[in-house]
Each structure stands twice: as C-alpha cells, then as structure tokens.
Amino acid sequence: MKSLNLALAGAVLALSVPTIMTSTASAYQCRHIPTKVKVHRPLMLDARRQARKSWSLKVKNNQGLAWSVWKIAKNKSIRCKHGGQRWVCTARAKACKYVVQ
C-alpha cells in the first residue's frame, strides 16, 4: 500500500509541475512569384527529370542554394507536351526555404 501511495504522489506531482519545453519555431518562407523553366528532350522521362533539375539550378543561381530545393517548393507542376520528335516539359514552382525563428 505504501508503494502505491508513493507512486500516486509521484504522478500527482508530475502532473502539477508545469513542463518547460524549449523549442524553436520553424517554417518555410516562400517567394510570391514562381520560377519557370522549359526543357526539350527526346524522351518524356528525361525531359521531366531535366526540367526539375533545371528549375533547381536556375533558382540556385538567381536566389541562392537555400531556395533551390524542389521538394519544399510550393505550387509545383511539371507539364509536358509532345512536339515533333521531342518532348517539351515546363517545370514551375514558387521557391521556398526553411527558416528557424
């Protein structure tokens, strides 16, 4: 019985003491205007892949490495059309970067 009372007292004490958590807020900051690139390749899969890579490279060159991650970009799209003997793929997205506040 004594051990049960001690366990209960410990639980009550743990619940009554406010927990102090130190954490930093984090978020994504995104550009308002999307970046767009167009790529021409014979195979659609290659065109899609290169469009995404070209988007990242263009953003990196113009806005910096932190903004160039396709995975965290917003409003992403890659649209492809077959024209003649080539595929034309356009990658478009708003560049974002991870920020800690």
MIGURO-53517 format. One record per residue (C-alpha): residue in three letters; x, z, y. Coordinates in pm, whole numbers, plus 50000, padded with zeros to 5 digits. Example, Ala and Ser with C-alpha at 12.3 -4.5 7.8 and 13.67 -1.06 7.14 Angstrom:
BEGIN
ALA512305078049550 SER513675071449894 
//
This chain:
BEGIN
MET500005000050000 LYS502865008650234 SER504434974050187 LEU501074957550256 ASN500754977050583 LEU504284966850684 ALA503554930250610 LEU500324932050808 ALA502064949051100 GLY504744922051097 ALA502134894551100 VAL500254910451390 LEU503494914751584 ALA504494878651523 LEU501134866151649 SER501134888351956 VAL504574878352085 PRO504434845252272 THR506584818352121 ILE509184804452356 MET509914767852293 THR512454748252481 SER511824711352462 THR512424682252688 ALA509674657652762 SER510414621952667 ALA508624589752738 TYR509004552652781 GLN509374536353119 CYS508234500053117 ARG508584470953355 HIS505414456953509 ILE506354420353475 PRO507014406053127 THR510144386853034 LYS509584353552859 VAL511934330752662 LYS511334298052480 VAL513324286552176 HIS513364253351984 ARG514334252551615 PRO513584230251312 LEU512214259251104 MET509474282451229 LEU511034314051083 ASP514324306351255 ALA512544298951582 ARG510624332051571 ARG513774351851490 GLN515804334651759 ALA513054339152019 ARG513114376751964 LYS516924377751979 SER516964356052291 TRP514424378952459 SER516654409052393 LEU519744390852519 LYS518014379052837 VAL516714414052912 LYS520134429352837 ASN521864405053074 ASN519314409353354 GLN518224445753324 GLY520754463453104 LEU521144474052742 ALA518674503152761 TRP515834479052841 SER516604453052572 VAL515084468852259 TRP512294446252129 LYS510914473851907 ILE509874495752204 ALA508784467452436 LYS505094466852533 ASN502584438252514 LYS504834419152272 SER503954384652149 ILE505694355751981 ARG503714323351981 CYS504884292351802 LYS503804255851817 HIS504994226351619 GLY506114198351842 GLY507604166951690 GLN510294177551445 ARG510824211951597 TRP509074244851635 VAL508834259251984 CYS508464297151988 THR507934317652300 ALA508674354852299 ARG507064375152577 ALA507094412652637 LYS507424439652900 ALA510824455952870 CYS510824493752822 LYS513474520452797 TYR513434555352651 VAL513804582652911 VAL514184620352878 GLN512674640453162 
//
